[in-house]
């Protein structure tokens, strides 16, 4: 008889991660990454709600700033970063930072410590571990509060809790597009929201600005988004989605409260976009060297009268186009000296972030937006959504 068969360490690692209890996932992943890939130590860091820090799940370790750090670069650039530290006790000390991402949604970074430069086997194994761990974290997050607790660097207001729980995620990537969004103030947002759904042939995207402040605004947005989703999941197009939300909000508030909403429906095969503009969110298009606002015919906000007849307009996106949608909390914001952000600074920020991927672009955009207030607090909450359109790729036979 030959030697006994041994299990593949990477297969054991994957099996252990998928079978770990949600609250035990991090410890299970840490133990098995050490054993399978011969690393000295493992650290798993999650992005905070504002995406300004990476917060270690091990609470005894201090959060790390995203900007101007090797681990932050791995998160921002979505690539592995090898960091060599000064020798300790006569030996090398290396760190490898690997991003944790699911379909474009950036969760955090897996960092491992090694005694020497990472080998090809270790890099390949860590890429596999990061991929499995990212997906497992996404699922585990629905069954435990642990990871939400780690991500918050201060207490969320109840309104912010409601809004973050309403989001489908912070980013999404397919062959046809990459989109990302961010809410601000992250820990105290009121009524601003974004939502999306992807099917085999279309992407539906909404950006909403709920009227009011605090939990009243959050509840209003929650009601409208739930109505839109209900219509969408019943097979309705964006006109009927808007109509049901309009009727639902009016039935509850009799026109005293309403929502400004932009609804977009992308045909993934052709790039044709149908839109309903029911309020104040503005959309900007960047095509080549041209940056311009795309204006639509303004229609009534959702819930104002309850019997509005919404109509669609259409436009075309082309491969390479970038669309950025901002709420009125962005384009109407004023600096301490009264300069409106949407007049000049907004377009400058769009151009400065053009080469960044959408997830990093919205993070940078929000940072610039906060800096614009020069230490003061914005008077309204804000949402920024960025979409890069790559378009349907032709079959290999056609490319040839």
Secondary structure, DSSP 8 states (H G I E B T S, - for coil): --------HHHHHHHHHHHS-GGGHHHHHHHHHHHHHT-SEEEEEEE-TTSSEEEESSTTS--EESTTSHHHHHHHHTS-EEEEEEEETTEEEEEEEEEEEETTEEEEEEEEEESSS--HHHHHHHHHHHHHHHHHHHHHTTT-SHHHHHH-SS---HHHHHHHHH-S-SEEE-SSEEEEEEEESTTT--SEEEEEEE-SSEEEEEEEEESSSHHHHHHHHHHHHHHHHHHHHTT--HHHHHHHHHHHHHHHHTTSS-EEEEEEEEETTT-EEEEEEESS-EEEEEETTEEEEE-------BTSSS------EEEE--TT-EEEEE-HHHHT-B-TT--BTTTTHHHHHHHHTTTS-HHHHHHHHHHHHHHHTTT---SS-EEEEEEEE------HHHH-
